[in-house]
Amino acid sequence: MVNHPIPKLDSAASGCESDNESVASVAQTAVEREALTQVDELWFEEDNLIVRANESLFRVSKGFLAARSPVLKEMLVENPGKLSTMLGCPVLVLPHSGMSVTHFLKALFDADYFLPPPQRCSMPALMEILRLAHVYQVEFLRKRALLHFSALFSSSMADVVGLTRLSVNADKESSADDRTLPAGAGGVLLAAFQVASEVGALWSIPTIAYRCCTMDLAGLFALPEWDSLSVTQRRQLLIAREKQKLATRLVSRFLLVEIEDCATFACRAARLHWLKLVDDRSRKGHDSDPLNFWTKEDWRDMRHEFCEVCLAEYKRICSEEKASFWSELPRLFGLPDWQELLRMKEEALKA
């Protein structure tokens, strides 16, 4: 993307009435405009509207934007007198970053920029397109972004099981259709948690928040995205993290159960060994991911230490505790149960 500074404009080009405007005023206007930058890929000389977002300028079709967004239509068509002018065009000032508006406008004007799933899109583009499509009520774009968002942040426990614990150095260019996300996507998840709340994608919040809470506290607090959350959101995550640590103990409680039909006394010694492993992992801070605390490799190793009777019962107990935790997860954030959340998701995404 190549951007160019807006050159100084003479009074005629700027629509100024030079006979009545002082030389000093013209000079000041030129200086102010000189700091602005046009975004070349979204600057069409034949179009009739200039959009300003911070220091970025875009020249696009007023009619096209008005046709796509009822909010922008009201600003452009029903209240045009409130807009200033530049280069003979009305100027619409939007309270967003230049990069946010770039993603949003490219999704509107470039048919190949933001395709439906399973096509890939960058995380920054997805977040900003979803946010602005919601704000300006561009329904086709909002629905497309929600499809990407919901594919990435599944509402299924099966899609969360097996995901690796996250570190905190965010890779913000990860693909939106990669459900695993790269290690280091902590900042992305915090941003997604905030966006999901803003746009009403409530069905995604439990999964996003769960994964946020698998991070260590020091790293979590160090992320700039943490400071962007509201006090309520931060409190919810901290409480949920403690609940997840408690759930890890519950999914491990099978090690305290002595099975009546146990075929060998060796199982008692094995339980003590694995209980020590629980304590070791907890001391290392790996105890806030109850759905993935016990790995496939752990169960494979247990086959060599527990009898078949004990192992089968332990798997059953562990699975029941995981299902119980997952069922209650939405309530940690004051949300409806999963049945209602999935109904909301179906309604939002239907064609």
GUKOL-941659 format. One record per residue (C-alpha): residue in three letters; x, y, z. Coordinates in steps of 0.001 Angstrom, whole numbers, plus 500000, padded with zeros to 6 digits. Each point is the difference from the previous one (the first is absolute). Layout:
N
+------+--------+--------+--------+
! rest !     c1 !     c2 !     c3 !
+------+--------+--------+--------+
!  ALA !      X !      Y !      Z !
...
+------+--------+--------+--------+
END
This chain:
351
+------+--------+--------+--------+
! rest !     c1 !     c2 !     c3 !
+------+--------+--------+--------+
!  MET ! 500000 ! 500000 ! 500000 !
!  VAL ! 501505 ! 503298 ! 498844 !
!  ASN ! 498710 ! 503212 ! 501525 !
!  HIS ! 500777 ! 503532 ! 498966 !
!  PRO ! 499785 ! 503252 ! 501944 !
!  ILE ! 497226 ! 502301 ! 498892 !
!  PRO ! 501637 ! 502940 ! 498200 !
!  LYS ! 499258 ! 503595 ! 500901 !
!  LEU ! 496782 ! 501086 ! 498398 !
!  ASP ! 499277 ! 503364 ! 498482 !
!  SER ! 496869 ! 501764 ! 501088 !
!  ALA ! 498099 ! 499092 ! 496851 !
!  ALA ! 500723 ! 496303 ! 500316 !
!  SER ! 498972 ! 500024 ! 503628 !
!  GLY ! 496722 ! 501700 ! 499329 !
!  CYS ! 501018 ! 503078 ! 502009 !
!  GLU ! 498646 ! 503396 ! 499119 !
!  SER ! 503388 ! 501660 ! 499577 !
!  ASP ! 498609 ! 503534 ! 499691 !
!  ASN ! 498684 ! 499819 ! 503549 !
!  GLU ! 502604 ! 497785 ! 501610 !
!  SER ! 503222 ! 501366 ! 501375 !
!  VAL ! 503400 ! 498839 ! 498752 !
!  ALA ! 500855 ! 498828 ! 503527 !
!  SER ! 496910 ! 497795 ! 500150 !
!  VAL ! 500801 ! 498411 ! 496643 !
!  ALA ! 503557 ! 499281 ! 501133 !
!  GLN ! 498800 ! 498417 ! 503255 !
!  THR ! 497558 ! 497791 ! 498120 !
!  ALA ! 502759 ! 498854 ! 497653 !
!  VAL ! 502306 ! 499119 ! 502885 !
!  GLU ! 497299 ! 497959 ! 501689 !
!  ARG ! 499282 ! 498093 ! 496805 !
!  GLU ! 503660 ! 499402 ! 499315 !
!  ALA ! 500168 ! 497620 ! 502972 !
!  LEU ! 497228 ! 497807 ! 498573 !
!  THR ! 500759 ! 496947 ! 497870 !
!  GLN ! 497881 ! 498558 ! 497235 !
!  VAL ! 499733 ! 496223 ! 499825 !
!  ASP ! 500697 ! 499381 ! 496320 !
!  GLU ! 498267 ! 496632 ! 499722 !
!  LEU ! 496787 ! 501624 ! 501242 !
!  TRP ! 500331 ! 503352 ! 498244 !
!  PHE ! 497857 ! 500209 ! 496865 !
!  GLU ! 500218 ! 503367 ! 498260 !
!  GLU ! 496603 ! 499656 ! 498356 !
!  ASP ! 498163 ! 499431 ! 503293 !
!  ASN ! 498222 ! 502633 ! 502041 !
!  LEU ! 500673 ! 499391 ! 503723 !
!  ILE ! 503112 ! 500337 ! 502129 !
!  VAL ! 500106 ! 497888 ! 503138 !
!  ARG ! 502406 ! 501018 ! 502732 !
!  ALA ! 501207 ! 497667 ! 502768 !
!  ASN ! 502614 ! 501678 ! 502167 !
!  GLU ! 502646 ! 501118 ! 497485 !
!  SER ! 498929 ! 497628 ! 497212 !
!  LEU ! 497836 ! 501119 ! 497081 !
!  PHE ! 497926 ! 497859 ! 497623 !
!  ARG ! 498086 ! 501138 ! 496922 !
!  VAL ! 497065 ! 497725 ! 499252 !
!  SER ! 496418 ! 499986 ! 498762 !
!  LYS ! 497486 ! 501689 ! 502274 !
!  GLY ! 497088 ! 498172 ! 498392 !
!  PHE ! 501661 ! 496613 ! 500395 !
!  LEU ! 500624 ! 500499 ! 503726 !
!  ALA ! 496504 ! 501350 ! 500563 !
!  ALA ! 498510 ! 496967 ! 498243 !
!  ARG ! 501946 ! 497544 ! 502170 !
!  SER ! 499571 ! 501616 ! 503416 !
!  PRO ! 496864 ! 501619 ! 501471 !
!  VAL ! 502193 ! 501731 ! 502575 !
!  LEU ! 502243 ! 501547 ! 497352 !
!  LYS ! 496951 ! 500820 ! 497886 !
!  GLU ! 498618 ! 502102 ! 502826 !
!  MET ! 503309 ! 501823 ! 500343 !
!  LEU ! 500500 ! 500528 ! 496265 !
!  VAL ! 496538 ! 500433 ! 498530 !
!  GLU ! 497672 ! 501068 ! 502758 !
!  ASN ! 502394 ! 502370 ! 501816 !
!  PRO ! 502479 ! 501149 ! 497318 !
!  GLY ! 500116 ! 503579 ! 501287 !
!  LYS ! 502137 ! 498944 ! 502952 !
!  LEU ! 502919 ! 498942 ! 497773 !
!  SER ! 502977 ! 502212 ! 499109 !
!  THR ! 501515 ! 499916 ! 496504 !
!  MET ! 503373 ! 499266 ! 498416 !
!  LEU ! 500922 ! 499902 ! 496304 !
!  GLY ! 496369 ! 500810 ! 499266 !
!  CYS ! 498811 ! 496877 ! 501846 !
!  PRO ! 498214 ! 499632 ! 503333 !
!  VAL ! 502258 ! 498605 ! 502728 !
!  LEU ! 498688 ! 497245 ! 502270 !
!  VAL ! 502082 ! 499733 ! 503175 !
!  LEU ! 499916 ! 496575 ! 501672 !
!  PRO ! 501231 ! 499465 ! 503590 !
!  HIS ! 502188 ! 497000 ! 499210 !
!  SER ! 503619 ! 499345 ! 499114 !
!  GLY ! 501143 ! 500261 ! 496421 !
!  MET ! 500841 ! 496292 ! 499939 !
!  SER ! 496549 ! 499024 ! 501304 !
!  VAL ! 498248 ! 502009 ! 497310 !
!  THR ! 502388 ! 498665 ! 497343 !
!  HIS ! 498973 ! 496416 ! 500803 !
!  PHE ! 496321 ! 500971 ! 500101 !
!  LEU ! 499968 ! 501896 ! 496706 !
!  LYS ! 502083 ! 497382 ! 498191 !
!  ALA ! 497484 ! 497361 ! 501091 !
!  LEU ! 497258 ! 502165 ! 498494 !
!  PHE ! 501703 ! 501090 ! 496767 !
!  ASP ! 502233 ! 497003 ! 499188 !
!  ALA ! 497975 ! 496828 ! 499428 !
!  ASP ! 503073 ! 497779 ! 500433 !
!  TYR ! 501348 ! 501568 ! 503178 !
!  PHE ! 497725 ! 498379 ! 502566 !
!  LEU ! 498511 ! 496764 ! 498687 !
!  PRO ! 497771 ! 497640 ! 502035 !
!  PRO ! 501491 ! 496980 ! 501795 !
!  PRO ! 501836 ! 497773 ! 499304 !
!  GLN ! 502079 ! 502715 ! 498321 !
!  ARG ! 502657 ! 501450 ! 502271 !
!  CYS ! 500086 ! 503499 ! 501442 !
!  SER ! 502373 ! 501717 ! 502395 !
!  MET ! 499034 ! 500421 ! 503631 !
!  PRO ! 500361 ! 503829 ! 499959 !
!  ALA ! 497735 ! 500214 ! 496959 !
!  LEU ! 497421 ! 497680 ! 501516 !
!  MET ! 499824 ! 501899 ! 503300 !
!  GLU ! 499654 ! 503428 ! 498431 !
!  ILE ! 497590 ! 498951 ! 497245 !
!  LEU ! 497745 ! 498300 ! 502534 !
!  ARG ! 500093 ! 502979 ! 502352 !
!  LEU ! 499270 ! 502645 ! 497353 !
!  ALA ! 497450 ! 497891 ! 498118 !
!  HIS ! 498135 ! 499758 ! 503304 !
!  VAL ! 500291 ! 503720 ! 500758 !
!  TYR ! 498815 ! 501068 ! 496527 !
!  GLN ! 497465 ! 497169 ! 499612 !
!  VAL ! 501430 ! 498541 ! 496794 !
!  GLU ! 498168 ! 496734 ! 500461 !
!  PHE ! 501496 ! 497878 ! 497206 !
!  LEU ! 503506 ! 500917 ! 501150 !
!  ARG ! 499180 ! 499490 ! 503674 !
!  LYS ! 498600 ! 496539 ! 499275 !
!  ARG ! 503052 ! 499041 ! 497952 !
!  ALA ! 502322 ! 501166 ! 502774 !
!  LEU ! 497951 ! 498091 ! 502579 !
!  LEU ! 500391 ! 496842 ! 497917 !
!  HIS ! 503789 ! 500409 ! 500130 !
!  PHE ! 499904 ! 500903 ! 503681 !
!  SER ! 497776 ! 497066 ! 500962 !
!  ALA ! 502108 ! 497554 ! 497981 !
!  LEU ! 503098 ! 501122 ! 501857 !
!  PHE ! 498440 ! 500106 ! 503468 !
!  SER ! 497881 ! 496880 ! 500048 !
!  SER ! 497176 ! 499412 ! 502466 !
!  SER ! 500858 ! 496302 ! 500219 !
!  MET ! 501972 ! 498462 ! 502856 !
!  ALA ! 501442 ! 497464 ! 497551 !
!  ASP ! 501671 ! 502835 ! 498081 !
!  VAL ! 501640 ! 501356 ! 503147 !
!  VAL ! 501323 ! 496663 ! 501220 !
!  GLY ! 503473 ! 499470 ! 498606 !
!  LEU ! 500886 ! 503664 ! 499547 !
!  THR ! 503364 ! 500918 ! 501438 !
!  ARG ! 500393 ! 502385 ! 502908 !
!  LEU ! 500692 ! 503518 ! 498752 !
!  SER ! 502926 ! 502274 ! 500649 !
!  VAL ! 499624 ! 503765 ! 499857 !
!  ASN ! 501923 ! 501388 ! 496994 !
!  ALA ! 497156 ! 500492 ! 497556 !
!  ASP ! 500365 ! 499064 ! 496340 !
!  LYS ! 497338 ! 502322 ! 498683 !
!  GLU ! 500273 ! 498861 ! 496396 !
!  SER ! 498733 ! 496483 ! 500685 !
!  SER ! 497394 ! 498499 ! 497717 !
!  ALA ! 496402 ! 500291 ! 501096 !
!  ASP ! 499225 ! 496450 ! 498913 !
!  ASP ! 502820 ! 498447 ! 502030 !
!  ARG ! 498206 ! 498832 ! 503138 !
!  THR ! 503236 ! 499259 ! 501822 !
!  LEU ! 501436 ! 503527 ! 499714 !
!  PRO ! 503785 ! 500276 ! 500336 !
!  ALA ! 501693 ! 499879 ! 503349 !
!  GLY ! 500146 ! 503593 ! 501135 !
!  ALA ! 496470 ! 501026 ! 499044 !
!  GLY ! 499148 ! 501382 ! 503431 !
!  GLY ! 499529 ! 503573 ! 498862 !
!  VAL ! 497805 ! 498850 ! 497123 !
!  LEU ! 497755 ! 498105 ! 502401 !
!  LEU ! 499581 ! 502969 ! 502338 !
!  ALA ! 499094 ! 502184 ! 497020 !
!  ALA ! 497545 ! 497348 ! 498819 !
!  PHE ! 498430 ! 499857 ! 503462 !
!  GLN ! 499358 ! 503735 ! 499832 !
!  VAL ! 498715 ! 499916 ! 496409 !
!  ALA ! 497632 ! 497095 ! 500710 !
!  SER ! 498450 ! 502023 ! 502813 !
!  GLU ! 499674 ! 503107 ! 497811 !
!  VAL ! 498312 ! 498298 ! 497053 !
!  GLY ! 497797 ! 497601 ! 501952 !
!  ALA ! 501763 ! 496773 ! 498970 !
!  LEU ! 499247 ! 498621 ! 503442 !
!  TRP ! 500294 ! 496359 ! 498932 !
!  SER ! 503731 ! 500518 ! 499403 !
!  ILE ! 500775 ! 501577 ! 503369 !
!  PRO ! 500284 ! 496820 ! 502138 !
!  THR ! 502543 ! 498405 ! 497648 !
!  ILE ! 502014 ! 503194 ! 499575 !
!  ALA ! 499997 ! 500718 ! 503713 !
!  TYR ! 500931 ! 496415 ! 500846 !
!  ARG ! 503067 ! 500246 ! 497804 !
!  CYS ! 500927 ! 503409 ! 501427 !
!  CYS ! 499936 ! 498453 ! 503457 !
!  THR ! 502529 ! 497321 ! 499068 !
!  MET ! 502696 ! 502696 ! 499959 !
!  ASP ! 502167 ! 500777 ! 503015 !
!  LEU ! 499001 ! 503123 ! 501913 !
!  ALA ! 503267 ! 501891 ! 499597 !
!  GLY ! 499867 ! 499660 ! 496254 !
!  LEU ! 496308 ! 500798 ! 499906 !
!  PHE ! 500467 ! 503256 ! 501919 !
!  ALA ! 502919 ! 501013 ! 497758 !
!  LEU ! 497939 ! 499929 ! 496809 !
!  PRO ! 498882 ! 503458 ! 498795 !
!  GLU ! 496634 ! 498489 ! 499083 !
!  TRP ! 499408 ! 499254 ! 503698 !
!  ASP ! 499890 ! 503724 ! 500750 !
!  SER ! 497383 ! 500486 ! 497272 !
!  LEU ! 497516 ! 497732 ! 501769 !
!  SER ! 497383 ! 501445 ! 502319 !
!  VAL ! 500278 ! 499440 ! 503738 !
!  THR ! 497055 ! 497591 ! 499781 !
!  GLN ! 501652 ! 497978 ! 497230 !
!  ARG ! 503279 ! 499744 ! 501889 !
!  ARG ! 498187 ! 498917 ! 503150 !
!  GLN ! 498088 ! 497353 ! 498037 !
!  LEU ! 503203 ! 498549 ! 498573 !
!  LEU ! 501762 ! 499906 ! 503350 !
!  ILE ! 497063 ! 498274 ! 501689 !
!  ALA ! 499669 ! 497565 ! 497112 !
!  ARG ! 503698 ! 499181 ! 500186 !
!  GLU ! 499624 ! 498981 ! 503638 !
!  LYS ! 496985 ! 497890 ! 499064 !
!  GLN ! 502059 ! 498306 ! 497319 !
!  LYS ! 502714 ! 499190 ! 502527 !
!  LEU ! 497357 ! 498479 ! 502259 !
!  ALA ! 498614 ! 498018 ! 497058 !
!  THR ! 503474 ! 498593 ! 499379 !
!  ARG ! 499885 ! 498519 ! 503490 !
!  LEU ! 496553 ! 498568 ! 499287 !
!  VAL ! 501032 ! 498346 ! 496727 !
!  SER ! 502886 ! 498474 ! 501954 !
!  ARG ! 497944 ! 498741 ! 502938 !
!  PHE ! 499836 ! 496515 ! 498483 !
!  LEU ! 503456 ! 499484 ! 501492 !
!  LEU ! 498406 ! 500110 ! 503460 !
!  VAL ! 497522 ! 497227 ! 499176 !
!  GLU ! 500784 ! 496434 ! 500923 !
!  ILE ! 498103 ! 497638 ! 497701 !
!  GLU ! 498432 ! 496992 ! 501753 !
!  ASP ! 500612 ! 497626 ! 497106 !
!  CYS ! 503636 ! 501054 ! 499559 !
!  ALA ! 502018 ! 497060 ! 498735 !
!  THR ! 503359 ! 500907 ! 501573 !
!  PHE ! 501468 ! 501820 ! 502994 !
!  ALA ! 502404 ! 501767 ! 497626 !
!  CYS ! 497235 ! 502482 ! 499134 !
!  ARG ! 500281 ! 501587 ! 503463 !
!  ALA ! 503671 ! 500809 ! 499470 !
!  ALA ! 499225 ! 501259 ! 496500 !
!  ARG ! 497404 ! 502414 ! 501385 !
!  LEU ! 502589 ! 501499 ! 502335 !
!  HIS ! 502418 ! 500413 ! 497096 !
!  TRP ! 497441 ! 501839 ! 497863 !
!  LEU ! 498826 ! 502149 ! 502907 !
!  LYS ! 503563 ! 501213 ! 500344 !
!  LEU ! 499949 ! 500878 ! 496296 !
!  VAL ! 496845 ! 502093 ! 500577 !
!  ASP ! 501805 ! 501956 ! 502719 !
!  ASP ! 503081 ! 500476 ! 497830 !
!  ARG ! 497981 ! 501396 ! 497110 !
!  SER ! 498051 ! 502280 ! 502326 !
!  ARG ! 503183 ! 501457 ! 501462 !
!  LYS ! 501141 ! 500800 ! 496468 !
!  GLY ! 496755 ! 501875 ! 499341 !
!  HIS ! 498606 ! 497452 ! 497562 !
!  ASP ! 496774 ! 499480 ! 501917 !
!  SER ! 497553 ! 502417 ! 498365 !
!  ASP ! 499206 ! 497816 ! 496965 !
!  PRO ! 497780 ! 497220 ! 501378 !
!  LEU ! 498839 ! 498792 ! 496581 !
!  ASN ! 503582 ! 499297 ! 498941 !
!  PHE ! 501648 ! 499265 ! 503331 !
!  TRP ! 499970 ! 496278 ! 499243 !
!  THR ! 501484 ! 499301 ! 496581 !
!  LYS ! 499772 ! 497002 ! 497688 !
!  GLU ! 503572 ! 499215 ! 500944 !
!  ASP ! 499042 ! 499948 ! 503708 !
!  TRP ! 497218 ! 497469 ! 499420 !
!  ARG ! 502301 ! 497917 ! 497841 !
!  ASP ! 502602 ! 499919 ! 502793 !
!  MET ! 497331 ! 499155 ! 502587 !
!  ARG ! 499240 ! 496809 ! 498099 !
!  HIS ! 503321 ! 498656 ! 501246 !
!  GLU ! 499308 ! 500883 ! 503666 !
!  PHE ! 496265 ! 499427 ! 500581 !
!  CYS ! 497915 ! 496916 ! 499470 !
!  GLU ! 497316 ! 500096 ! 497306 !
!  VAL ! 497179 ! 500268 ! 502544 !
!  CYS ! 501476 ! 503030 ! 501746 !
!  LEU ! 501049 ! 501727 ! 496791 !
!  ALA ! 496534 ! 499687 ! 498433 !
!  GLU ! 498342 ! 501434 ! 503117 !
!  TYR ! 502521 ! 502815 ! 500269 !
!  LYS ! 499376 ! 501034 ! 496405 !
!  ARG ! 496258 ! 500038 ! 500656 !
!  ILE ! 500347 ! 502184 ! 503104 !
!  CYS ! 502341 ! 502403 ! 498233 !
!  SER ! 497701 ! 500310 ! 496984 !
!  GLU ! 496982 ! 500698 ! 502197 !
!  GLU ! 501835 ! 502758 ! 501871 !
!  LYS ! 501095 ! 501621 ! 496732 !
!  ALA ! 496446 ! 499932 ! 498653 !
!  SER ! 498669 ! 501492 ! 503222 !
!  PHE ! 502547 ! 502812 ! 499905 !
!  TRP ! 499259 ! 500759 ! 496346 !
!  SER ! 496274 ! 500092 ! 500686 !
!  GLU ! 500476 ! 502629 ! 502705 !
!  LEU ! 502613 ! 502074 ! 498156 !
!  PRO ! 497596 ! 502626 ! 498512 !
!  ARG ! 498632 ! 500809 ! 503456 !
!  LEU ! 503427 ! 501231 ! 501090 !
!  PHE ! 499439 ! 502960 ! 497675 !
!  GLY ! 496351 ! 500621 ! 500756 !
!  LEU ! 498927 ! 498394 ! 496710 !
!  PRO ! 497065 ! 497711 ! 499150 !
!  ASP ! 500598 ! 496255 ! 499855 !
!  TRP ! 501551 ! 498335 ! 496956 !
!  GLN ! 496625 ! 499081 ! 498517 !
!  GLU ! 498922 ! 503644 ! 499855 !
!  LEU ! 503418 ! 501180 ! 498819 !
!  LEU ! 499953 ! 497525 ! 497123 !
!  ARG ! 496477 ! 501126 ! 499085 !
!  MET ! 501281 ! 503593 ! 499882 !
!  LYS ! 502911 ! 498908 ! 497834 !
!  GLU ! 497728 ! 498193 ! 497550 !
!  GLU ! 497734 ! 503029 ! 499761 !
!  ALA ! 502909 ! 502396 ! 499411 !
!  LEU ! 501670 ! 497885 ! 497336 !
!  LYS ! 497022 ! 498743 ! 498024 !
!  ALA ! 499822 ! 501102 ! 496365 !
+------+--------+--------+--------+
END
